[in-house]
């Protein structure tokens, strides 16, 4: 159904017209475990093949394979190979996913936006903020409602943003009522124009549990400021285990358990992911009858160590700024050292259904059940995927684990991604598979496929 002028490439940038024949523009990618670690890609054509490839060493991926969707024909490549003495079949195709999106994990304490706030790319809504996780903000982008359920502009923009994220490119996003953020898989996020450097060591309570013993004897009290759980060492269980004396400190917010406070401030881009620039604003007046006294010392620090300040109570029990002692600065530095580098993680999520499964077997539901039982292994470009329990084949994969050039698109709009099903040959026949279309690895390297014969080898990044 492609109509492409001779010598031109189609709107999808995946197929071209070469002398009146539709040809896949990119070569099929074969992963070679023998080539060792690294990600270098080198061309490997049939004319260069020395005949030494074995099924044990190589894996024919779906990258560049082409597709038969939505036809009833067998998948472009159905490969027979021997693994650890077992005869297996790998069904290889490029799947077209209208039902797809990405889940983006952004390591930052900064407030990006309220839960369920719209996320925009080039002014179009492409997703929303979802529940935040430990030390990270989460976005849910794409999905069929944005790809095909809105305007043409929304669908095109959503598809473009998803494609660039899956390809490892940087994408600028704006969150309604929140912050602009630049997201790129495997790279640090840029929030409000500033590059994030570290992910918090834990919440305020966890930080006290980790470092209380290192503060003992060097400061009278420590407050770890955090948007979620602010910790106070003199009240905290970690402090009690160390016989830490009371200090008369009082914290604004909702007390959870001793030394743990919720809602001490609003979310923001200040101390510990809060909206405050002066940490003293979360303190109520100190109580002398509870241990407060002139000269009492206080360390206030954020969960990343990015913010820290040292105070001494005056005669009126008011904290006054003072020079940070070196031993306390060392503890602040230790918090920073225990923070991991801030990164963006992009997880591609999609539902593999419809007639795509008929390219694998004549009875599609048997494939679904085989996947759910664990008999059939699912990969994307050779990368392991997580298959969600329940009905259908809903998968999730880290895009950085996949070979370069794995993703494409069609003007539906929808994303295209490599998909491989591997299972024992006997089971494949039992599922009603297209056994007459099974080919050897050597035959594929020598003869190619319906849409071209070029092959590229990729050095293996993981063990099979």
C-alpha positions as CSV (number, residue, x, y, z in Angstrom):
1,X,0.0,0.0,0.0
2,X,3.0,2.3,-0.3
3,X,3.0,4.8,-3.2
4,X,6.6,6.2,-3.4
5,X,8.3,7.7,-6.5
6,X,11.3,5.9,-7.9
7,X,14.4,6.8,-5.9
8,X,12.4,8.4,-3.1
9,X,11.8,7.5,0.5
10,X,8.3,7.2,2.0
11,X,6.8,9.5,4.7
12,X,7.8,7.0,7.4
13,X,11.5,7.2,6.4
14,X,11.6,3.4,6.6
15,X,10.9,2.3,3.0
16,X,12.0,3.5,-0.4
17,X,11.4,2.8,-4.0
18,X,14.4,1.2,-5.7
19,X,13.8,0.4,-9.3
20,X,10.1,-0.2,-8.8
21,X,10.6,-2.4,-5.7
22,X,9.8,-1.4,-2.1
23,X,12.9,-1.8,0.0
24,X,13.5,-1.4,3.7
25,X,16.0,1.5,4.0
26,X,17.8,0.1,7.0
27,X,19.5,-3.3,7.2
28,X,18.3,-6.0,9.4
29,X,20.3,-6.0,12.6
30,X,21.9,-9.2,13.9
31,X,23.4,-9.1,17.4
32,X,26.6,-11.0,17.8
33,X,27.7,-12.1,21.3
34,X,31.1,-13.1,20.1
35,X,32.1,-9.5,19.3
36,X,32.3,-8.7,23.0
37,X,31.2,-5.6,24.9
38,X,30.6,-2.2,23.5
39,X,28.1,-0.6,21.1
40,X,30.0,-0.2,17.9
41,X,28.0,-0.9,14.7
42,X,29.7,-2.1,11.6
43,X,28.2,-3.1,8.2
44,X,28.0,-6.8,7.6
45,X,26.9,-7.7,4.1
46,X,26.2,-11.2,2.7
47,X,29.2,-10.8,0.4
48,X,31.5,-10.5,3.4
49,X,30.1,-13.5,5.3
50,X,32.6,-16.3,5.9
51,X,29.9,-18.8,6.8
52,X,31.0,-19.0,10.5
53,X,27.9,-17.7,12.2
54,X,26.0,-20.1,14.4
55,X,22.6,-19.8,16.0
56,X,24.2,-20.1,19.4
57,X,26.3,-16.9,18.9
58,X,23.9,-14.6,17.0
59,X,20.4,-13.3,17.5
60,X,18.4,-12.0,14.5
61,X,16.6,-8.9,15.9
62,X,13.6,-7.1,14.6
63,X,15.5,-3.9,13.9
64,X,15.3,-3.3,10.1
65,X,13.2,-6.5,9.6
66,X,10.2,-4.8,8.1
67,X,6.6,-5.9,8.9
68,X,3.7,-7.8,7.6
69,X,1.2,-5.9,9.8
70,X,-1.8,-5.8,9.2
71,X,-1.5,-8.6,6.7
72,X,-2.2,-12.3,7.4
73,X,1.2,-13.3,6.1
74,X,3.9,-14.8,8.3
75,X,6.3,-12.4,10.0
76,X,9.2,-11.2,7.9
77,X,11.8,-13.5,9.5
78,X,11.1,-16.7,11.4
79,X,14.5,-18.0,12.4
80,X,15.5,-21.5,13.5
81,X,18.6,-21.8,15.7
82,X,20.1,-24.0,18.4
83,X,20.6,-22.7,21.9
84,X,22.3,-24.9,24.5
85,X,21.3,-28.0,22.5
86,X,17.7,-27.0,22.1
87,X,16.0,-26.3,18.8
88,X,14.3,-22.9,19.1
89,X,12.4,-20.5,16.8
90,X,12.6,-16.7,17.0
91,X,9.9,-14.8,15.2
92,X,11.1,-11.4,14.1
93,X,9.2,-8.4,13.0
94,X,8.8,-4.6,13.4
95,X,5.6,-4.0,15.3
96,X,3.4,-1.0,14.7
97,X,2.1,0.3,18.0
98,X,-0.8,2.6,18.1
99,X,-1.3,1.7,21.8
100,X,2.1,2.8,23.1
101,X,3.8,5.5,25.2
102,X,6.7,6.1,27.5
103,X,7.1,6.2,31.2
104,X,9.7,8.8,32.2
105,X,11.6,8.6,35.5
106,X,13.3,11.9,36.3
107,X,15.7,11.9,39.2
108,X,15.1,15.2,40.9
109,X,13.8,16.7,44.2
110,X,12.5,19.8,42.2
111,X,8.8,20.1,41.9
112,X,7.9,19.6,38.3
113,X,4.2,19.9,38.6
114,X,1.1,18.7,40.4
115,X,0.0,15.1,40.0
116,X,-2.2,14.8,36.8
117,X,-0.9,18.1,35.5
118,X,-0.8,18.2,31.7
119,X,2.6,17.8,30.0
120,X,3.1,19.6,26.7
121,X,5.5,19.4,23.8
122,X,5.5,22.3,21.4
123,X,2.3,23.5,23.0
124,X,0.4,20.2,22.5
125,X,-0.7,18.0,25.4
126,X,1.3,14.7,25.1
127,X,0.8,13.2,28.6
128,X,0.6,14.0,32.3
129,X,2.5,14.0,35.6
130,X,1.9,10.7,37.4
131,X,2.7,9.6,41.0
132,X,6.2,10.5,42.2
133,X,8.5,7.8,43.4
134,X,11.4,7.7,45.8
135,X,13.7,10.5,44.8
136,X,12.1,10.8,41.3
137,X,9.3,12.5,39.5
138,X,7.4,10.4,37.0
139,X,5.7,11.4,33.7
140,X,3.4,9.3,31.6
141,X,3.5,10.3,27.9
142,X,1.8,9.2,24.8
143,X,-0.9,6.6,24.6
144,X,-3.6,6.0,22.0
145,X,-5.8,8.9,23.2
146,X,-3.0,11.4,22.5
147,X,-1.8,9.6,19.3
148,X,-5.2,9.2,17.6
149,X,-7.9,10.5,20.0
150,X,-7.2,14.2,19.7
151,X,-6.4,16.6,16.9
152,X,-4.1,15.8,14.0
153,X,-1.6,18.3,15.5
154,X,-1.7,16.6,18.9
155,X,-1.2,13.2,17.3
156,X,1.7,14.3,15.2
157,X,3.4,16.1,18.1
158,X,2.9,13.2,20.5
159,X,4.3,10.7,18.0
160,X,7.3,13.0,17.3
161,X,8.1,13.5,21.0
162,X,7.8,9.7,21.7
163,X,10.0,8.9,18.8
164,X,12.7,11.3,19.8
165,X,12.6,10.1,23.4
166,X,12.9,6.5,22.3
167,X,15.7,7.3,19.9
168,X,17.7,8.9,22.8
169,X,17.2,12.5,21.8
170,X,16.6,15.4,24.1
171,X,13.0,16.6,24.3
172,X,11.8,19.9,25.8
173,X,8.6,19.6,27.8
174,X,6.5,22.1,29.7
175,X,4.2,21.2,32.6
176,X,1.1,23.1,33.3
177,X,1.5,25.1,36.5
178,X,5.0,23.6,36.9
179,X,8.5,23.7,35.4
180,X,10.0,23.4,32.0
181,X,12.1,20.2,31.8
182,X,14.4,18.8,29.2
183,X,14.4,15.0,29.2
184,X,16.9,12.6,27.5
185,X,17.3,8.9,28.2
186,X,20.5,8.2,30.1
187,X,21.2,11.9,30.7
188,X,20.7,14.3,33.6
189,X,17.4,16.2,33.5
190,X,17.5,20.0,33.0
191,X,14.8,21.6,35.2
192,X,14.0,25.3,34.7
193,X,17.2,25.7,32.7
194,X,19.4,24.1,35.3
195,X,21.1,20.7,35.0
196,X,20.4,18.4,37.9
197,X,23.4,16.8,39.3
198,X,22.3,14.3,42.0
199,X,19.4,12.2,43.2
200,X,18.5,12.6,46.9
201,X,20.1,10.1,49.3
202,X,16.6,9.4,50.7
203,X,13.9,11.3,52.5
204,X,14.7,13.4,55.5
205,X,13.9,10.5,57.9
206,X,16.1,8.1,55.9
207,X,19.0,10.5,55.9
208,X,18.9,10.7,59.7
209,X,18.8,7.0,59.9
210,X,22.0,6.8,57.8
211,X,24.0,9.7,59.3
212,X,22.8,10.3,62.9
213,X,25.9,8.6,64.4
214,X,28.2,10.8,62.4
215,X,26.6,14.0,63.8
216,X,26.5,12.8,67.4
217,X,28.8,14.9,69.6
218,X,29.4,17.5,67.0
219,X,26.0,19.3,66.9
220,X,23.0,19.6,69.3
221,X,20.4,18.9,66.7
222,X,20.0,18.3,63.0
223,X,17.0,18.9,60.7
224,X,17.0,17.3,57.3
225,X,14.6,19.3,55.1
226,X,12.5,17.4,52.7
227,X,9.2,18.0,50.8
228,X,7.9,14.5,51.8
229,X,9.3,13.6,55.2
230,X,11.4,16.1,57.1
231,X,13.5,14.6,59.9
232,X,14.6,15.8,63.3
233,X,17.4,13.8,64.8
234,X,16.7,14.6,68.5
235,X,13.2,13.2,68.2
236,X,13.9,10.5,65.7
237,X,14.2,6.8,66.6
238,X,17.8,6.9,65.3
239,X,18.6,9.6,67.8
240,X,16.9,7.8,70.6
241,X,19.0,4.7,70.0
242,X,22.0,7.0,70.4
243,X,20.6,8.6,73.6
244,X,20.3,12.0,71.9
245,X,19.0,14.6,74.3
246,X,15.9,16.7,73.7
247,X,16.5,20.2,72.4
248,X,13.2,21.9,72.6
249,X,13.0,22.3,68.8
250,X,9.5,22.6,67.3
251,X,8.7,22.0,63.6
252,X,5.8,23.3,61.6
253,X,3.9,20.7,59.7
254,X,2.0,17.5,60.5
255,X,3.8,15.1,62.8
256,X,3.8,11.5,61.7
257,X,5.9,9.6,64.1
258,X,8.6,11.0,66.4
259,X,11.1,13.0,64.4
260,X,9.2,12.6,61.1
261,X,7.1,15.5,59.7
262,X,4.9,15.8,56.7
263,X,3.9,19.0,54.9
264,X,6.4,21.4,56.5
265,X,6.2,23.5,53.3
266,X,4.8,23.4,49.8
267,X,6.6,21.6,46.9
268,X,9.0,23.7,44.9
269,X,12.5,24.1,43.7
270,X,14.1,25.2,47.0
271,X,15.5,23.3,49.9
272,X,14.8,19.5,49.7
273,X,12.2,19.9,47.0
274,X,10.2,22.5,49.0
275,X,9.3,26.1,48.1
276,X,11.5,27.6,50.8
277,X,14.7,29.5,50.5
278,X,15.2,30.1,54.2
279,X,15.0,26.8,56.2
280,X,14.3,28.7,59.5
281,X,10.7,29.3,58.2
282,X,9.8,25.7,59.1
283,X,10.7,26.2,62.8
284,X,8.3,27.4,65.5
285,X,9.7,29.1,68.6
286,X,12.0,26.9,70.7
287,X,10.9,25.6,74.1
288,X,13.4,26.2,77.0
289,X,11.5,23.9,79.3
290,X,12.1,21.1,76.7
291,X,15.9,21.6,76.5
292,X,16.4,24.8,74.4
293,X,19.2,27.0,75.7
294,X,21.5,29.8,74.5
295,X,24.5,28.4,72.6
296,X,22.6,25.3,71.3
297,X,23.8,24.4,67.8
298,X,21.7,23.4,64.9
299,X,22.5,21.9,61.5
300,X,19.9,22.2,58.7
301,X,20.6,20.3,55.5
302,X,18.7,19.2,52.4
303,X,18.4,15.6,51.2
304,X,21.0,16.0,48.5
305,X,23.5,18.1,50.6
306,X,23.0,20.9,48.0
307,X,21.7,23.2,50.8
308,X,23.1,23.4,54.3
309,X,23.4,25.9,57.1
310,X,24.6,26.1,60.6
311,X,23.0,28.1,63.5
312,X,23.6,28.9,67.1
313,X,20.7,29.9,69.4
314,X,21.1,33.4,71.0
315,X,19.9,34.5,74.4
316,X,16.4,34.8,73.1
317,X,16.5,31.2,71.7
318,X,16.5,32.5,68.2
319,X,18.8,30.7,65.7
320,X,21.6,32.9,64.3
321,X,23.7,32.0,61.3
322,X,27.2,30.9,62.1
323,X,30.2,29.5,60.2
324,X,29.9,25.8,59.4
325,X,32.4,23.6,61.4
326,X,34.6,21.6,59.2
327,X,33.5,18.3,60.7
328,X,29.9,19.1,59.9
329,X,30.8,20.2,56.4
330,X,32.3,16.8,55.9
331,X,29.0,15.2,56.9
332,X,27.2,17.4,54.4
333,X,29.7,16.4,51.7
334,X,29.1,12.7,52.7
335,X,25.4,13.1,52.0
336,X,26.2,14.5,48.6
337,X,28.6,11.6,48.0
338,X,25.9,9.1,48.8
339,X,23.6,10.7,46.2
340,X,23.5,8.9,42.8
341,X,23.9,10.9,39.6
342,X,20.6,12.3,38.4
343,X,19.4,10.6,35.3
344,X,16.3,10.4,33.0
345,X,15.0,6.9,32.4
346,X,12.7,6.3,29.4
347,X,10.7,3.1,29.4
348,X,8.8,2.3,26.2
349,X,5.5,0.6,27.0
350,X,3.2,-0.9,24.4
351,X,0.5,-3.5,23.8
352,X,1.3,-6.1,21.2
353,X,-2.0,-7.4,19.9
354,X,-4.3,-7.4,16.9
355,X,-3.2,-9.1,13.8
356,X,0.5,-8.7,14.6
357,X,0.2,-12.0,16.4
358,X,-1.1,-13.7,13.3
359,X,2.3,-13.2,11.8
360,X,3.5,-15.6,14.5
361,X,0.8,-18.2,14.7
362,X,-2.5,-19.1,13.1
363,X,-4.2,-19.1,16.5
364,X,-3.1,-15.8,18.1
365,X,-4.6,-16.4,21.6
366,X,-2.2,-19.4,22.0
367,X,0.8,-17.0,21.6
368,X,-0.6,-14.7,24.2
369,X,-1.0,-17.6,26.7
370,X,2.4,-18.9,25.9
371,X,4.0,-15.5,26.6
372,X,2.0,-15.2,29.9
373,X,3.1,-18.7,31.0
374,X,6.8,-17.9,30.3
375,X,7.2,-20.5,27.6
376,X,7.7,-17.7,25.0
377,X,10.4,-15.1,25.7
378,X,9.7,-11.6,24.4
379,X,12.5,-9.1,23.5
380,X,12.7,-5.8,21.7
381,X,15.8,-5.5,19.6
382,X,17.3,-8.3,21.7
383,X,16.7,-6.4,25.0
384,X,14.8,-8.1,27.8
385,X,11.3,-6.7,28.4
386,X,8.9,-6.8,31.3
387,X,5.6,-8.4,30.3
388,X,2.7,-7.2,32.5
389,X,0.5,-10.0,34.0
390,X,-3.1,-10.3,32.9
391,X,-4.6,-10.3,29.4
392,X,-2.8,-9.4,26.3
393,X,0.9,-8.8,25.7
394,X,1.7,-5.5,27.4
395,X,5.4,-5.0,27.5
396,X,7.9,-2.4,28.9
397,X,11.5,-2.0,28.0
398,X,14.4,0.4,28.7
399,X,15.1,2.2,25.4
400,X,18.9,2.5,26.3
401,X,19.2,-1.3,26.2
402,X,18.1,-1.4,22.6
403,X,20.3,-1.0,19.5
404,X,20.6,2.4,17.9
405,X,18.0,3.0,15.3
406,X,15.5,0.6,16.8
407,X,12.5,2.9,16.6
408,X,10.6,4.4,13.7
409,X,7.1,5.6,13.0
410,X,4.2,5.5,10.5
411,X,1.9,8.5,9.7
412,X,-1.1,6.8,11.4
413,X,0.5,8.2,13.7
414,X,2.1,5.3,15.6
415,X,5.5,4.1,16.7
416,X,7.4,1.2,15.1
417,X,9.6,-1.0,17.3
418,X,11.4,-4.3,16.9
419,X,9.8,-7.3,18.5
420,X,11.0,-10.9,18.8
421,X,9.3,-14.0,20.2
422,X,11.6,-16.9,21.0
423,X,10.3,-20.3,22.0
424,X,11.1,-24.0,21.5
425,X,10.5,-25.2,18.0
426,X,8.2,-28.0,19.2
427,X,6.1,-25.4,21.1
428,X,6.0,-23.2,18.0
429,X,4.4,-25.9,16.0
430,X,2.0,-26.7,18.8
431,X,0.8,-23.1,18.8
432,X,0.0,-23.3,15.1
433,X,3.1,-21.4,14.0
434,X,4.1,-20.9,10.3
435,X,6.5,-23.8,10.3
436,X,6.9,-23.7,6.5
437,X,8.3,-20.1,6.8
438,X,11.1,-21.1,9.3
439,X,14.6,-20.3,8.0
440,X,18.1,-20.8,9.3
441,X,20.4,-17.9,10.4
442,X,22.8,-18.8,7.5
443,X,20.0,-18.6,5.0
444,X,18.9,-15.1,6.3
445,X,22.5,-13.8,6.1
446,X,23.0,-15.1,2.6
447,X,19.6,-14.3,1.0
448,X,18.2,-11.5,3.2
449,X,14.4,-10.9,3.2
450,X,11.6,-9.6,1.1
451,X,12.6,-6.0,1.5
452,X,16.4,-6.2,1.0
453,X,19.4,-8.3,1.8
454,X,21.7,-6.0,3.8
455,X,22.7,-7.1,7.3
456,X,24.5,-5.3,10.0
457,X,26.2,-6.8,13.0
458,X,26.1,-5.2,16.4
459,X,28.6,-6.0,19.2
460,X,26.7,-7.7,22.0
461,X,26.0,-5.5,25.1
462,X,24.6,-8.4,27.1
463,X,24.7,-12.1,27.3
464,X,22.0,-14.0,25.6
